[in-house]
Amino acid sequence: MNIYILIIIADAILSYFPQFRHHEVARFIRKAANYTLDPIRKLLPEDLPIDISPIIVIVLINILMKLW
């Protein structure tokens, strides 16, 4: 789970560098992160000024890790 949290953080950082968007590693990170981020994004209002879905997913993962 910690590795997946790092993938989500890497995806958030890479979103600030559009020149790497087509790089193979960046596409893999985006695809892996979107697996959990997309369902959360669908639940959030579209007019938010920033994307808080990575924060929500990381908090949920941490809660699940504490429960196990």
C-alpha positions as CSV (number, residue, x, y, z in Angstrom):
1,M,0.0,0.0,0.0
2,N,2.9,2.4,0.7
3,I,4.1,1.9,-2.9
4,Y,0.7,2.7,-4.2
5,I,0.6,5.9,-2.1
6,L,4.0,6.8,-3.7
7,I,2.4,6.2,-7.2
8,I,-0.4,8.6,-6.3
9,I,2.1,11.2,-5.1
10,A,4.2,10.7,-8.2
11,D,1.1,11.2,-10.4
12,A,0.2,14.4,-8.6
13,I,3.8,15.7,-9.1
14,L,3.9,14.6,-12.8
15,S,0.7,16.5,-13.5
16,Y,2.7,19.7,-13.1
17,F,5.1,18.7,-15.8
18,P,3.1,18.2,-19.0
19,Q,6.3,17.6,-21.1
20,F,6.5,14.1,-19.5
21,R,2.9,13.2,-20.2
22,H,3.8,10.9,-23.1
23,H,6.7,9.2,-21.4
24,E,6.1,5.5,-20.9
25,V,6.7,5.5,-17.1
26,A,4.5,8.6,-16.7
27,R,1.7,6.9,-18.6
28,F,2.0,3.8,-16.4
29,I,1.9,5.9,-13.2
30,R,-1.2,7.8,-14.5
31,K,-3.0,4.6,-15.4
32,A,-2.2,3.0,-12.0
33,A,-3.2,6.0,-10.0
34,N,-6.4,6.6,-12.0
35,Y,-7.6,3.2,-11.0
36,T,-8.6,4.6,-7.6
37,L,-8.7,8.3,-8.3
38,D,-11.3,8.3,-11.1
39,P,-14.2,6.9,-8.9
40,I,-13.5,9.6,-6.3
41,R,-13.3,12.3,-8.9
42,K,-16.8,11.2,-10.2
43,L,-18.2,11.8,-6.7
44,L,-16.6,15.2,-6.2
45,P,-18.1,18.4,-7.7
46,E,-16.5,19.5,-11.0
47,D,-16.1,23.1,-10.0
48,L,-13.5,22.6,-7.3
49,P,-10.4,24.8,-7.9
50,I,-8.0,21.9,-7.2
51,D,-8.1,18.1,-7.4
52,I,-8.4,16.7,-3.9
53,S,-9.0,13.1,-4.9
54,P,-5.3,12.1,-4.3
55,I,-5.6,13.4,-0.7
56,I,-8.9,11.5,-0.2
57,V,-7.5,8.2,-1.6
58,I,-4.3,8.5,0.5
59,V,-6.3,9.1,3.7
60,L,-8.6,6.2,2.9
61,I,-5.6,3.9,2.3
62,N,-4.1,5.0,5.6
63,I,-7.3,4.3,7.4
64,L,-7.5,0.8,5.9
65,M,-3.8,0.1,6.8
66,K,-4.5,1.1,10.4
67,L,-7.5,-1.2,10.6
68,W,-5.5,-4.2,9.4
